[in-house]
Amino acid sequence: MNISDIKLNIEKILDDNKAKNIICINLKNKSYIADYMVVASGTSSRHLQSLSEILVTELKKLGINGCRIEGRDSKDWKLVDAHDVIVHLFHPEKREFYDLEKMWSEEIPKEKAMI
């Protein structure tokens, strides 16, 4: 399965499980950490936890093993490391505060790219 297919599957899994405001940011030519970043909101801390666990379980069913959840103790944020796709799940207020979409969506000058 290629990276684009993984990203599409992640977006579908999040949508099927009622994640809100799902945004995908292309990180190619911006960073080596991943090819894509998916940002979504959950409605509660329990919803965020469920989304992260369901995402890892469903990806494993698709043959994508070794995905990890960071922020297990946080009530406002979870990160799922799906190898070349990083997924941030936020409580809406924290998402607005960190505003990852703005930070990563802007064009980065070539000499500063590839962090």
Buried (B, 14 or more C-beta within 10 A) or exposed (E): EEBEEBBBBBBEBBEEBEBBEBBBBEBEEBBEEBBBBBBBBBEEBEBBBBBBBBBBEBBEEEEBEEBEBBBEEBEBBBBBBBBBBBBBBBBEEBBEEBEBBEEBEEEBEEEEBEE
